[in-house]
Amino acid sequence: MPKIEADVDVIAVTGMCVEERRSYARRLAAVRGFVLVPAEQTAEGVEVVDRTVDLLRRASQVHGIVLEYPFETPVMEIVGSLNAAGADTRLIDLVCVLDVGHMLVDIGSPDYVGLPAMGGEGEGGILAARAELLVSQIEFSSTIAIVNSGVLESAELEQAAALLSHLAPSADQCLIADSDHVHGEGRRPFAKRVPDAGWVSILNGEFRPKFHSRGVVACRYEQLRPFHPGRLHQALTSCLFQGHCGRILRSAGFARLATRPHITGQWDQVGGFFTLSPLALDDRLGADGEVLAFGQDVAFVGIGIDEPLLRRVLDNAALSDAELAAGPIVWAGFPDRFPDWSTATM
């Protein structure tokens, strides 16, 4: 009986463009001597992937596995399943195959896609924004395999590399110049890399992108005062994401609304998609708990962002001196057009 290894090395391959992703995964498996599990199989669900990995672990002469995933598979699900206790897999690389020629168009896409149902049978009735799925794949990746770079001028390619570096500063970028080339072995296993997205690094004060380009901007907005929900809603719908402060491609962090005191909200925006959802209740923190943010702490990444104007717009949405002094009873009467928050399960 062949020896069963404790763990099997796995490279996960994601990407929006089916042909480029499939071709790259096939070549990568051949070069590394790994077994390829195509997207048609991984699309069947986590349990099917687990059974396939277990069978391959028991086979002799298997050096590792390349798992190609459909674009619709959430990247957090991929990472969670491969790093779960008892998974018997070692995720050594998470590759996002990216067609850089239309990256900005994809991030700005208004389209939705259906996520697979639990168990992988068809669609689960849950829709997700294509732009959000793409940016999450970029942010979680340890390697970004850039394809079709030849369609860009040198300045455009420089800008694209800088933008990717701002979204995923810890990821290695590899230009794939021809159909026979793949990236080499990663310098660091996935589990040993710093898994922070650019916005997390900005908020932690550890933002060190590898590439820079004129016009690509990252900034941090901090404000101790809560937002007036009416003015914030107006700022979001008429200014921030309409290009008046530059092209904001990604923003994320923590925010507080005056009408919802004691709740830290999660600010999450990609392209034209924005959500503000409940994240933590102050009165449910444990003995060792720490308040995520007392006011606003949001990171912004984009092209041509006018940082002073952005700050003025957001500061104008925060409570004035008189509003702050009025207190929560008055705040409760402010107009609030944001969706209701369910905090029952928080």
C-alpha positions as CSV (number, residue, x, y, z in Angstrom):
1,M,0.0,0.0,0.0
2,P,1.4,3.4,-0.9
3,K,2.3,5.7,2.0
4,I,-0.3,8.4,2.7
5,E,1.4,11.7,3.3
6,A,0.1,13.9,6.2
7,D,-0.5,16.8,3.9
8,V,-0.7,17.3,0.1
9,D,0.6,20.5,-1.5
10,V,-2.1,22.4,-3.2
11,I,-2.0,25.4,-5.6
12,A,-5.5,27.0,-6.1
13,V,-6.1,28.9,-9.3
14,T,-8.8,31.5,-9.7
15,G,-9.7,34.1,-12.3
16,M,-12.6,35.7,-14.2
17,C,-11.5,34.7,-17.8
18,V,-12.3,31.0,-18.3
19,E,-9.9,30.3,-21.2
20,E,-6.9,32.1,-19.7
21,R,-7.5,30.5,-16.3
22,R,-7.9,27.0,-17.7
23,S,-4.9,27.3,-19.9
24,Y,-2.7,28.6,-17.1
25,A,-3.8,26.0,-14.6
26,R,-3.1,23.2,-17.1
27,R,0.4,24.5,-17.9
28,L,1.2,25.1,-14.2
29,A,0.2,21.6,-13.3
30,A,2.5,20.2,-16.1
31,V,5.5,22.3,-15.1
32,R,5.2,21.5,-11.4
33,G,4.4,17.8,-12.0
34,F,1.1,18.3,-10.1
35,V,-2.3,16.6,-10.8
36,L,-4.8,19.0,-12.2
37,V,-8.4,19.1,-10.9
38,P,-10.3,21.3,-13.4
39,A,-13.0,23.8,-12.6
40,E,-15.7,21.4,-13.8
41,Q,-14.9,19.2,-10.8
42,T,-14.3,21.8,-8.2
43,A,-17.6,23.4,-9.2
44,E,-19.3,20.4,-7.7
45,G,-18.7,21.6,-4.2
46,V,-16.4,21.3,-1.2
47,E,-17.3,17.7,-0.4
48,V,-16.4,16.6,-4.0
49,V,-13.1,18.5,-3.8
50,D,-12.3,16.9,-0.4
51,R,-13.0,13.4,-1.8
52,T,-10.9,14.0,-4.9
53,V,-8.0,15.3,-2.8
54,D,-8.2,12.3,-0.5
55,L,-8.1,9.9,-3.4
56,L,-5.1,11.6,-4.9
57,R,-3.3,11.6,-1.6
58,R,-3.5,7.9,-1.6
59,A,-2.1,7.6,-5.1
60,S,1.7,7.1,-5.6
61,Q,3.8,9.6,-7.5
62,V,1.5,12.5,-6.7
63,H,3.7,15.5,-5.9
64,G,0.8,18.0,-5.4
65,I,-2.5,19.2,-6.8
66,V,-3.6,22.2,-8.8
67,L,-7.2,23.0,-8.1
68,E,-8.8,25.3,-10.8
69,Y,-11.9,27.0,-9.5
70,P,-14.8,28.6,-11.3
71,F,-14.9,32.4,-11.0
72,E,-18.2,32.1,-9.0
73,T,-16.5,30.3,-6.1
74,P,-15.9,32.8,-3.3
75,V,-12.2,33.0,-2.5
76,M,-12.9,32.9,1.2
77,E,-14.6,29.6,0.8
78,I,-11.5,28.3,-1.1
79,V,-9.1,29.4,1.5
80,G,-11.3,28.2,4.4
81,S,-11.8,24.7,3.0
82,L,-8.1,24.2,2.2
83,N,-6.9,25.5,5.5
84,A,-9.5,23.9,7.6
85,A,-8.5,21.6,10.4
86,G,-8.3,18.0,9.2
87,A,-8.2,19.1,5.5
88,D,-4.9,17.3,5.0
89,T,-3.9,20.0,2.5
90,R,-1.2,22.6,2.5
91,L,-2.1,25.6,0.4
92,I,1.2,26.7,-1.0
93,D,0.0,29.3,-3.5
94,L,-3.3,31.0,-4.4
95,V,-3.0,32.3,-8.0
96,C,-5.3,34.9,-9.5
97,V,-5.1,34.8,-13.3
98,L,-5.8,38.3,-14.4
99,D,-6.5,39.7,-17.9
100,V,-5.0,43.1,-17.2
101,G,-6.2,44.5,-20.5
102,H,-9.8,45.0,-19.2
103,M,-9.1,45.0,-15.4
104,L,-10.5,48.5,-14.9
105,V,-13.6,47.6,-16.9
106,D,-14.1,44.5,-14.8
107,I,-13.7,46.3,-11.5
108,G,-16.3,48.8,-12.7
109,S,-18.7,46.2,-13.9
110,P,-22.3,46.6,-12.7
111,D,-23.1,42.9,-13.3
112,Y,-24.0,40.2,-10.9
113,V,-23.4,36.4,-11.0
114,G,-25.1,33.6,-9.2
115,L,-23.1,31.8,-6.5
116,P,-23.1,28.0,-6.4
117,A,-25.5,26.3,-4.0
118,M,-24.2,24.5,-1.0
119,G,-23.0,21.1,-2.2
120,G,-22.3,22.6,-5.6
121,E,-25.6,21.8,-7.2
122,G,-26.6,24.6,-9.6
123,E,-27.0,28.1,-8.2
124,G,-28.0,28.8,-4.7
125,G,-30.2,31.8,-5.4
126,I,-27.5,34.2,-4.0
127,L,-26.2,36.9,-6.3
128,A,-22.8,38.5,-5.9
129,A,-21.3,41.4,-7.8
130,R,-18.7,40.4,-10.4
131,A,-16.5,43.3,-9.4
132,E,-16.5,42.3,-5.7
133,L,-15.6,38.7,-6.5
134,L,-12.7,39.8,-8.7
135,V,-11.3,42.2,-6.1
136,S,-11.5,39.6,-3.4
137,Q,-9.6,37.1,-5.6
138,I,-6.9,39.8,-6.1
139,E,-6.7,40.7,-2.4
140,F,-6.4,37.1,-1.2
141,S,-3.9,36.0,-3.8
142,S,-0.3,35.2,-3.1
143,T,0.5,35.3,-6.8
144,I,-1.1,37.4,-9.6
145,A,-0.5,35.9,-13.0
146,I,-0.9,38.8,-15.4
147,V,-2.0,37.8,-18.9
148,N,-2.6,39.8,-22.1
149,S,-0.3,42.7,-21.0
150,G,0.7,43.3,-24.6
151,V,-2.5,45.2,-25.3
152,L,-1.4,48.0,-22.9
153,E,1.0,50.8,-23.4
154,S,4.0,50.9,-21.0
155,A,2.4,53.7,-18.9
156,E,-0.9,51.8,-18.7
157,L,0.9,48.6,-17.6
158,E,2.8,50.5,-15.0
159,Q,-0.4,51.9,-13.6
160,A,-2.0,48.5,-13.6
161,A,0.9,47.0,-11.7
162,A,0.7,49.8,-9.2
163,L,-3.0,49.4,-8.7
164,L,-2.6,45.7,-8.1
165,S,0.2,46.3,-5.7
166,H,-2.1,48.7,-3.8
167,L,-4.9,46.2,-3.7
168,A,-2.7,43.2,-2.7
169,P,0.7,44.5,-1.5
170,S,2.0,41.1,-0.4
171,A,1.2,39.3,-3.6
172,D,3.9,38.5,-6.2
173,Q,3.1,39.7,-9.7
174,C,4.2,37.7,-12.7
175,L,3.9,38.9,-16.3
176,I,2.9,35.9,-18.5
177,A,4.2,36.9,-21.9
178,D,3.4,33.8,-23.9
179,S,1.4,30.6,-23.9
180,D,4.2,28.4,-22.6
181,H,5.3,30.5,-19.6
182,V,4.1,30.1,-16.0
183,H,5.4,31.6,-12.7
184,G,8.1,29.8,-10.8
185,E,7.8,28.4,-7.3
186,G,6.7,31.0,-4.8
187,R,9.2,32.3,-2.4
188,R,6.8,31.8,0.5
189,P,4.1,29.3,1.2
190,F,0.7,30.8,1.3
191,A,0.3,30.2,5.1
192,K,3.6,32.1,5.8
193,R,2.8,35.2,3.8
194,V,1.2,38.3,5.2
195,P,-2.4,37.8,4.2
196,D,-3.4,41.4,4.4
197,A,-5.3,43.1,1.6
198,G,-4.2,46.6,0.8
199,W,-6.9,48.3,2.8
200,V,-6.0,46.2,5.9
201,S,-2.4,47.2,5.6
202,I,-3.3,50.9,5.3
203,L,-5.4,50.8,8.4
204,N,-2.6,48.9,10.3
205,G,0.0,51.4,9.2
206,E,1.9,48.7,7.4
207,F,1.2,49.6,3.8
208,R,4.3,49.0,1.6
209,P,3.2,48.5,-2.0
210,K,5.9,47.1,-4.3
211,F,5.0,49.3,-7.3
212,H,4.0,52.9,-7.6
213,S,2.6,54.9,-10.5
214,R,1.6,58.5,-11.0
215,G,-2.1,58.8,-10.3
216,V,-2.5,55.6,-8.2
217,V,-3.4,56.8,-4.7
218,A,-4.0,55.2,-1.4
219,C,-5.1,57.2,1.6
220,R,-6.6,56.7,5.1
221,Y,-9.6,58.7,6.5
222,E,-9.9,59.0,10.3
223,Q,-12.6,60.9,12.2
224,L,-13.7,60.4,15.8
225,R,-17.2,61.9,15.3
226,P,-20.0,59.6,14.0
227,F,-21.5,60.3,10.6
228,H,-24.8,62.0,10.2
229,P,-26.6,59.3,8.1
230,G,-28.5,61.7,5.9
231,R,-25.4,63.7,4.9
232,L,-23.3,60.5,4.5
233,H,-26.0,59.0,2.2
234,Q,-26.0,62.2,0.2
235,A,-22.2,62.2,-0.1
236,L,-22.1,58.6,-1.2
237,T,-24.8,59.0,-3.9
238,S,-24.0,62.4,-5.3
239,C,-20.2,62.8,-4.8
240,L,-17.9,60.1,-3.6
241,F,-18.6,57.3,-6.1
242,Q,-19.6,59.6,-9.0
243,G,-16.0,60.6,-9.7
244,H,-16.0,64.0,-8.1
245,C,-13.2,63.1,-5.8
246,G,-11.3,61.0,-8.4
247,R,-12.0,57.3,-9.4
248,I,-12.4,55.4,-6.1
249,L,-12.0,51.7,-7.0
250,R,-11.8,50.2,-3.5
251,S,-12.5,51.4,0.0
252,A,-13.0,49.5,3.2
253,G,-12.8,49.9,6.9
254,F,-15.0,50.8,9.9
255,A,-17.7,53.5,10.3
256,R,-20.2,54.7,12.8
257,L,-23.6,56.2,12.3
258,A,-25.0,58.6,14.9
259,T,-28.4,56.9,14.6
260,R,-26.9,53.6,15.5
261,P,-24.6,54.3,18.4
262,H,-22.6,51.5,20.0
263,I,-22.4,49.6,16.7
264,T,-19.3,49.4,14.6
265,G,-20.2,49.2,10.9
266,Q,-18.2,47.5,8.1
267,W,-17.6,49.9,5.2
268,D,-17.1,47.9,2.0
269,Q,-17.0,49.3,-1.5
270,V,-15.7,48.0,-4.9
271,G,-16.4,50.1,-8.0
272,G,-20.1,51.1,-7.9
273,F,-21.0,48.7,-5.1
274,F,-21.2,49.9,-1.5
275,T,-22.4,48.2,1.7
276,L,-22.4,49.4,5.3
277,S,-23.2,46.4,7.5
278,P,-23.1,45.8,11.3
279,L,-19.9,44.3,12.5
280,A,-19.7,44.5,16.3
281,L,-21.7,45.7,19.3
282,D,-19.8,47.6,22.0
283,D,-21.8,46.0,24.8
284,R,-21.1,42.5,23.6
285,L,-17.3,42.7,23.8
286,G,-15.7,40.2,26.0
287,A,-13.2,40.9,28.8
288,D,-10.4,40.9,26.3
289,G,-12.4,42.6,23.6
290,E,-11.3,45.7,21.8
291,V,-13.5,48.3,20.1
292,L,-12.7,48.1,16.4
293,A,-13.1,51.9,15.9
294,F,-14.5,54.7,17.9
295,G,-15.4,56.7,14.8
296,Q,-14.4,56.4,11.2
297,D,-11.4,54.6,9.9
298,V,-11.5,53.9,6.2
299,A,-8.9,53.1,3.5
300,F,-9.3,54.3,0.0
301,V,-7.5,53.1,-3.2
302,G,-8.1,54.6,-6.6
303,I,-6.9,56.7,-9.5
304,G,-6.6,60.4,-9.3
305,I,-8.1,60.7,-5.9
306,D,-8.3,64.2,-4.6
307,E,-7.5,63.5,-1.0
308,P,-8.2,67.0,0.4
309,L,-11.6,67.1,-1.3
310,L,-12.4,63.6,-0.1
311,R,-11.6,64.6,3.5
312,R,-13.7,67.7,3.2
313,V,-16.7,65.7,1.8
314,L,-16.5,63.1,4.6
315,D,-15.8,65.7,7.3
316,N,-19.0,67.6,6.2
317,A,-20.9,64.3,6.7
318,A,-19.7,64.0,10.3
319,L,-21.6,65.6,13.2
320,S,-21.1,69.3,13.8
321,D,-20.2,70.6,17.2
322,A,-23.9,71.4,18.0
323,E,-25.1,68.0,16.8
324,L,-22.4,66.2,18.8
325,A,-23.4,68.1,21.9
326,A,-27.1,67.4,21.4
327,G,-26.6,63.7,22.2
328,P,-28.1,60.3,21.2
329,I,-31.7,61.2,21.9
330,V,-31.5,63.9,19.2
331,W,-29.4,61.8,16.9
332,A,-32.1,59.1,16.9
333,G,-34.3,61.6,14.9
334,F,-31.9,62.1,12.1
335,P,-33.1,60.9,8.7
336,D,-31.5,57.5,8.0
337,R,-31.9,55.9,4.6
338,F,-29.4,53.1,5.1
339,P,-30.9,49.5,5.3
340,D,-31.9,48.3,8.7
341,W,-29.3,46.3,10.6
342,S,-30.1,42.9,12.2
343,T,-27.9,42.6,15.2
344,A,-29.8,39.6,16.8
345,T,-27.1,37.1,15.8
346,M,-24.0,39.3,16.3
